[in-house]
Amino acid sequence: MDNIKSFWDMVLTQRTWSWAVVDIAYLIVFLLVRNFFFHSLLSRARALNSKWYQEIKKVYVKKCIPGWVLFLVSFMLVIFFWRSANLKQPSLYEASMVCIIVLTILLSITSHLIAFASSTVHVLKQLENNQMTF
């Protein structure tokens, strides 16, 4: 327990290298939250015909780029915030940066969900127009 506490104290005081630890934790949390929202959608899409699922994935990969750009923006904001913020005496700057980071995370997840929904609609329209075989 003392090792964890001393490591955490070192991370809080030595910010020149500890941003990597914070961003690894951020990456893990973001992927867990994204998986929380996507798990039910992906499991239902996998239950469909595998050809349809593959087509949905192919269209989704093309449409999800804005979501990953927003994720990278929030990732860079976390790095900037970690290196520049004074966490011992929080001010309006720290509060606004946290709000901006949370907003970009939510916009990124929303963008991913919209991309998945629009790719599903795209594949359904192809099926409706008989451009894909059953």
C-alpha positions as CSV (number, residue, x, y, z in Angstrom):
1,M,0.0,0.0,0.0
2,D,2.9,2.3,0.8
3,N,4.3,1.7,-2.7
4,I,1.1,2.8,-4.4
5,K,0.9,5.9,-2.2
6,S,4.5,6.8,-2.9
7,F,4.0,6.2,-6.7
8,W,0.9,8.4,-6.7
9,D,2.7,11.1,-4.8
10,M,5.5,10.9,-7.4
11,V,3.0,11.1,-10.3
12,L,1.4,14.2,-8.7
13,T,4.8,16.0,-8.1
14,Q,6.8,15.0,-11.2
15,R,4.6,16.2,-14.1
16,T,7.2,16.2,-16.8
17,W,6.9,12.4,-17.3
18,S,3.7,11.5,-15.3
19,W,1.4,12.8,-18.1
20,A,2.0,9.4,-19.8
21,V,0.6,7.5,-16.7
22,V,-2.4,9.8,-16.6
23,D,-3.1,9.4,-20.4
24,I,-2.8,5.7,-20.2
25,A,-5.4,5.7,-17.5
26,Y,-7.5,8.1,-19.6
27,L,-7.2,5.8,-22.6
28,I,-8.4,2.8,-20.6
29,V,-11.3,4.7,-19.1
30,F,-12.4,6.1,-22.5
31,L,-12.3,2.7,-24.1
32,L,-14.3,1.2,-21.2
33,V,-16.9,3.9,-21.5
34,R,-17.0,3.5,-25.3
35,N,-17.4,-0.3,-24.8
36,F,-20.2,0.3,-22.4
37,F,-22.2,2.2,-25.0
38,F,-21.2,0.0,-28.0
39,H,-21.4,-3.5,-26.5
40,S,-25.2,-3.9,-26.8
41,L,-25.1,-2.4,-30.3
42,L,-22.3,-4.6,-31.6
43,S,-23.8,-7.8,-30.0
44,R,-27.1,-7.1,-31.8
45,A,-25.3,-6.4,-35.1
46,R,-23.3,-9.6,-34.8
47,A,-26.5,-11.5,-34.4
48,L,-27.4,-10.4,-37.9
49,N,-26.1,-12.1,-41.1
50,S,-22.3,-12.0,-41.0
51,K,-22.2,-10.3,-44.4
52,W,-24.4,-7.5,-43.2
53,Y,-22.3,-7.1,-40.1
54,Q,-19.1,-6.9,-42.2
55,E,-20.7,-4.3,-44.4
56,I,-21.8,-2.3,-41.4
57,K,-18.2,-2.4,-40.0
58,K,-16.8,-1.4,-43.3
59,V,-19.0,1.7,-43.6
60,Y,-18.5,2.5,-39.9
61,V,-14.7,2.6,-40.2
62,K,-15.1,5.3,-42.9
63,K,-17.6,7.3,-40.9
64,C,-16.0,7.1,-37.4
65,I,-13.0,9.4,-38.2
66,P,-14.6,12.5,-36.6
67,G,-15.1,10.6,-33.4
68,W,-11.4,9.6,-33.2
69,V,-10.4,13.1,-34.1
70,L,-12.4,14.4,-31.1
71,F,-10.8,11.7,-29.0
72,L,-7.4,12.8,-30.0
73,V,-8.3,16.4,-29.2
74,S,-9.5,15.4,-25.7
75,F,-6.3,13.3,-25.3
76,M,-4.2,16.3,-26.1
77,L,-6.2,18.5,-23.8
78,V,-5.6,16.0,-21.0
79,I,-1.9,16.2,-21.6
80,F,-2.0,20.0,-21.7
81,F,-4.2,20.2,-18.6
82,W,-2.0,17.8,-16.6
83,R,1.2,19.8,-17.4
84,S,-0.2,23.2,-16.8
85,A,-2.9,22.9,-14.1
86,N,-2.4,23.7,-10.4
87,L,-4.3,20.9,-8.8
88,K,-3.5,22.0,-5.2
89,Q,-5.4,25.3,-5.6
90,P,-8.1,24.7,-8.3
91,S,-9.4,27.8,-10.0
92,L,-11.8,28.7,-12.8
93,Y,-9.2,27.6,-15.4
94,E,-9.0,24.1,-14.0
95,A,-12.8,23.8,-13.8
96,S,-13.3,25.1,-17.3
97,M,-10.6,22.7,-18.7
98,V,-12.3,19.7,-17.0
99,C,-15.6,20.8,-18.5
100,I,-14.0,21.1,-22.0
101,I,-12.4,17.7,-21.7
102,V,-15.6,16.1,-20.6
103,L,-17.5,17.8,-23.4
104,T,-15.0,16.5,-26.0
105,I,-15.3,13.0,-24.6
106,L,-19.1,13.1,-24.8
107,L,-19.0,14.5,-28.3
108,S,-16.5,11.8,-29.3
109,I,-18.7,9.0,-28.0
110,T,-21.8,10.6,-29.6
111,S,-20.0,10.9,-32.9
112,H,-19.1,7.2,-32.7
113,L,-22.7,6.3,-32.0
114,I,-24.0,8.4,-34.8
115,A,-21.4,6.9,-37.2
116,F,-22.5,3.4,-36.2
117,A,-26.2,4.3,-36.6
118,S,-25.7,5.9,-40.0
119,S,-23.7,3.0,-41.2
120,T,-26.5,0.6,-40.1
121,V,-29.0,2.8,-42.0
122,H,-26.7,2.8,-45.0
123,V,-26.6,-1.0,-45.1
124,L,-30.3,-1.2,-44.6
125,K,-30.9,1.1,-47.5
126,Q,-28.6,-1.1,-49.6
127,L,-30.7,-4.1,-48.6
128,E,-33.9,-2.2,-49.4
129,N,-32.7,-1.3,-52.9
130,N,-31.6,-4.9,-53.4
131,Q,-28.0,-3.9,-53.9
132,M,-26.9,-6.6,-51.5
133,T,-27.8,-10.2,-51.6
134,F,-29.3,-12.0,-48.6
